[in-house]
Amino acid sequence: MNLHEYQGKELLASYGVPIQRGKLALTVDEAVQAYKDLKEETGTDFCVAKAQIHAGGRGKGGGVKLCKNMDELKETAGNILGMMLKTPQTPGGLEGPGKLVRKILITEDSYAPDFDACTEFYMSVMMDRTNKSNVIIYSTEGGMDIEAVAEETPHLVHKEYIDPSLGLQGFQLRKIAFNLGLSGDAFKNMTKFVSKLYAAFVGSDASLFEINPVLKTADDRIIAVDSKVSIDDNSLFRHKELAAMRDEDEEDPAEVEAKGYGLSYVKLDGNVGCMVNGAGLAMATMDIIKLSGGSPANFLDVGGTADAERVEQAFRIILRDPNVKAILINIFGGIVRCDRVANGVVEAFKNMGNIQVPIIVRLQGTNADIAKKIIDESGLSVKSAIVLKEAANLVSEVLA
C-alpha cells in the first residue's frame, strides 16, 4: 500500500525523523490558509506547493512549484488542484492520461535563507531478498533520478546491508555519514536521521522508504524534504492507523473492485487475461503465456474458496480491459473444486451475454472430470486443455 508524501512525512515524524513542515489542502482557500499558517511559523513569504498523487517525477510534470508570495500560491494552487498530472511514473507515462490531483501539500521553503549552502542527498530503505537483509541505498546525488545516477555514475550509489537479527549498528551510521562527505554537526545529525529512518521502516513493516531529497540545510540540520512510502499489505492487520491511510482514488479501480470480491488482481500491459488459483500457479501460467507468444494482461488469483459468483466477477474485471484478446483459465483443484469453477464459467457466459474473446480452460484435480463434462455440455465456445503445454498451444492458436 502506497502513502502520499504528506502521510509518509507524518509517519516519519512519529518516529522522530525531522521533516519539512507542511499543511495539506483540498481547496484553494485551504491552501491560502495553510500559507498564512506557515508564514506565521517560518517568517518567510516563500513556500512550495506540491501535488499529492502516487507517482514520482511530479516536478517534471508541473506538480511542484515554488511560490514567492500569497498571490503566486493562490494562482499555483488553482492550477494544480484538478489538473491531470502526467509524470514518467503515472499510467502511460508522459503520453498517458495522467492522474487527477485532488490534494495539495503546502510546505515551507527548506532551502531558505541560503540555497547555495544546502546539499541534497538520496536515501532509501528496502528489503534485499537476494542478500536476505535490509539495505540502505544512499547517494550524494540527491534530487535526481536515482535510476539514471545508478546507470551513469554507479560509483556514486552506496549500499549498506543490515542484518535484521542484529539491526542497524553504530559503525554503519558513521560510515553512511562519512560516505556522504559530512562532518561536524551535519555528521552527527545524519547518523541520528538514518537511525530514526530505519526505525520507522522496521516499525511500520514497510517495504520501501525513499527520501529524495534528504536535505542538509545551511545550519547543518538534516531533514526529509520528500517521502515515498510503501507498506506491506500483509502487515496492515496490525497497523490499523496505516490501513486507514489507504487512498483508493489513487489505485486502479479494477484492483480496488477485485479486492472487494476477495480476488488478488494486478493489471498488466499484455493481451492474455489469466484466471488462476494460487500465486505460484499464476506466475507459472504467466510464464507459459509469454513462452506461447502472448503477454499476460493481468495477475488474477481467485483463491482457494472461489465460487460461481467470484469467478463471474473475475471474468467481468478481466474483460473490462480492452487489450485482452484471449483468456486462459488454469485451475488446479485442490481446495477449490474444478466443478465449482466450471459452473462459474458457465454462469458468467449466461449472465454476461455474448463474449467474443476466446477462452481456454485447463482444469485439473478435484472433480476435473465433472468440470469437463459441465463445460462440454454447456454449448459454450470454450477450448479445453488437459496439460499446461496444450493450453499454451491453444493460446498461440487464438492469438495467431
Salt bridges, closest charged atoms under 4 A:
GLU5 OE2 - LYS9 NZ 2.75
GLU5 OE2 - LYS50 NZ 2.99
GLU5 OE1 - ARG58 NH1 2.96
GLU41 OE2 - LYS23 NZ 3.41
ASP45 OD1 - LYS39 NZ 2.83
GLU108 OE1 - ARG21 NH2 3.05
GLU160 OE1 - LYS175 NZ 3.21
ASP205 OD2 - ARG238 NE 2.90
ASP205 OD2 - HIS239 NE2 2.69
ASP219 OD2 - ARG221 NE 3.23
ASP220 OD1 - LYS216 NZ 3.26
ASP226 OD1 - ARG58 NH2 3.17
ASP233 OD1 - ARG246 NH2 3.55
GLU241 OE2 - HIS239 ND1 3.73
ASP247 OD2 - HIS4 NE2 2.73
ASP247 OD2 - LYS103 NZ 3.52
ASP249 OD2 - ARG102 NE 3.77
GLU250 OE1 - LYS99 NZ 3.37
GLU251 OE2 - ARG246 NH1 2.70
GLU257 OE1 - ARG320 NH1 2.42
GLU312 OE2 - ARG316 NH2 2.95
ASP321 OD2 - LYS267 NZ 3.68
ASP339 OD1 - ARG337 NE 3.14
ASP376 OD2 - LYS372 NZ 2.84
